[in-house]
Each structure stands twice: as C-alpha cells, then as structure tokens.
Amino acid sequence: MNLFDEIPELKSERLILRPFVPEDAFYLKAMTEEAEVYRFEPSFLYELKYEDKGQVIARMYEECFLTKESLLLAICRIDHPEELIGIAEFYNYEPEKQKASIGYRLRKAYWNQGYAHELCPLMRDYLFQQTDVRKITAHIRKEHSASKHVAEQYGFICKWPDQQEDWGYEEPVIADKYICKKKEL
C-alpha cells in the first residue's frame, strides 16, 4: 500500500493517532500558542498556516493529504481520545525511492511522560509494516537532544550531520538527518 492510499488510525499502549475532527480546533489553538512546542520546529508547519484552527482542520486533508504533501494525524491518549495532545506527521513521501519522513510535536503538558517513546516506534512500524516505505528519515535540529535520543533508541542513525536546511527562517538551521531502514527478514 502507498502512504497516501488511506488515512490510518494507529494505536499503542496509551496513544491513538487518528484523523483530525472539528472538535480538535480548541486544543490545536492552545498547542500552536505554546512557543516552546515550536522552538525546534520549522516555521511553515501546516497547523500554523491559518489563524483560525477550524480552518486548518477543514482544509488539512484537501491541502495536505490529497496533494500528497503530508499526512497529519491527531495524537490523543486512548483514555481521552477527544483531547488532542499533539500532531504526528508523515511527509516527504517519495514512492519511487520507497522513502518518507516522520515528525511529531506534543503539547508541553505532555512532555517527559514517555509519549515520544511510543510515537516513534508506532509511526516507524506503521510505515514498514503497512506501506511500501523501506526508508524513513527524520530531520532533527542540532540542539534538540531529546528527539535525537528517541530517534537513536528506535533504530535511526545519524547519517548526515550538520546539514544546513531551510526551515522558513531568515537563516538556514543546522539539523542532523537521521535514517532508519527496514530490515529484511
């Protein structure tokens, strides 16, 4: 299956990744107002495109999924599936290379609770087990040590360190580019 053949719903022990619904706008607005959440992120993320977060959700699948730019999923806790705690993103899909990139961001109240340690393998395993993707990349800002630690713990290797990348700021940012390859059985 190709990455953009369907919008999945994924579950781990404590988390569910599901399609966005209009009711997520309240939590999405709260998240996008947390400057610390976006400290290590590109300035052009889709949830920042429109001031009205209801508009973000209403247009997300038409402007991102149908154009095959990115697949955005709401991150929620299984015990509170109505409360958005973050965003999981699959992007840079190149079907001819069987490659995609992943990223995620969590509301600050949910940092340091092990959620990233559930998200990374959940997203990786979905791509390797349910889609044609055989290589996953992650672009991590040089100073974002927590994300680097999580990536490395789940099989990502820093193959391209110190890359100058355009993240939408006046100057390029320095990021390390990680890769994880599907192992042949």
N, C-alpha and C positions, 0 to 999 in steps of 0.2 A: 504494500500500500504506500502511496506517496503521502508526504506530510500533510498536504492540503486536501486530501480526499475526504476527511471528516473532522469535526470538532469533537475531540475526545473528552471524556470525564475520567480523571485518574484519581486513584485513592492510595494512601499509605496508611500507616497505623493511626495517625492523628489528623491527617490532612486530606482534603479533597480539592482537586483542581477541576473547575467546572466553567462552562461558558458564563460570561457576564450577563446579568439581568438588570433591568432599570433600577431596581431597589439598591444596587451596589453604588449608585451615584453618591450617596451620603458619605460612605466610608472612603470612596475614591477621592472625594474632595478633601476629606481630612488627611488622607495619606499624601496627596500632592502638596499640601500646605506644610508638610514636615520637611524643612530644608535638609536636615541630617540624612533623611532617606535618599536624597538625590545628590549628596555630596560626591559620590564616586560614580555617578551615572552620566550618560550623555544628556545634553540639553534638549535634544529633539525627540524624546520618548513620546509615544503616541498619546499617553494619558495627559500630557502637558499641552497638547495641540489646541484644545478648546477650553475656554474658561468654564463653560457650562459642562459639568461632568456627565450630565444626562445626554448631552450631545456627543460626548466622547463614546459613551456606550452605544448610543443609537447608530453611530456611524462606523464603529470599530470593525465589524465584520465585513462591511462593504468596502471600506478603505484599506483594511489590512489583510483579512483572510481571503476575500475573493480576488484581490490583486496579488496574492501570494507573497506579500511583504513580510508579514509576521502573523503568528497565531498567539493571541493573548488569552490567558485563562485566569480566572479569579482564583486566588488561593484562599481557602477557608478551612476552619477547623471542622472536623467531622461532627463534633458535638454542638457546633454553632454554624451550620452551613449558610446561614443568612448573613453572616458578618464577614466582609472582605478583610483579610489581614495582609494581602499582598497581591502581586501580579507575577505570573510565570510567563515567559516569552520564548517562543521558538522563532528564529529569524535567519536570514542569510541562507535560505534553502537553495542548494544547487543540486537538482536531481541528477544531472549528468555526472557529477562527482560523488553522489550519494553522501552529501555533507550538509550539515545545518549547524547553527549556533544556538546556545541557550543563555538565558539570563533570568534573573528574578530580583524582585525588591519586596521588602517586608516593611510594614508599618513599625515604627520604633518600639512600640509597646510589646512587639513580638520578637525582638532581637534577643539573643543569648538564651533561647529556650530549646535549641536543637532543631528548629524547623528547617534551617538550611540543610542540615544533615539528612532530612527526609526528602527535601525537594530535589537536590542534586541527583541522587540515585533514581528517584521516581521519574524524573524527566529523561535521564540517560537511558534507563531501561525501557521506557515507552518508545523512544526513538529506535533503539536497537532491536526490540522485540516485536514492535507493531508496525514499523515503517521500513522503508528501503534505506534509511540512513545508516552508514557504516563508519562515518567520522563526525565527531562533534567538536566544535570549537567554543571557547569561552574567552572573551576579551575582558581582562581584569586590570583596573588601574594599579599602577606600580605600588601605591601606598595602601591598597586595600588588602591587608594581610589576612583578615578573617575569611574573605572569599577565596583567596589563594589556598589557604589551609583546607577549606572544604573541597575545592576542586581536586587538590592533590590526594586527599583521602579517598576519593571515589574514582581514581584511575586517570585523571587528567595530568598531562605532563606539559610543563612549560617548554614549548619548542621554539618560540620566537619571543625572546625577552626584549624589553626596552624598545617597543615599536612606537613610532610617532603616529597617532591616529587622530582623525578629525571627528571630534565628539560634539561639534557645534559651538565650540568656544572660540574666542579670539585667537588663541594659540592652540596648536596640537597638544594632546595629552600623551603622556608616556604610559603605555599599557603593555602587559605581558599577554601573549596569545597562547592559550593552552589548547591541547588536543587530546581527545580520547578516541581510540579506535575499537571497533567491535572485534572481539576475539573470535577466531574461527574455532568451531567445535570439532 
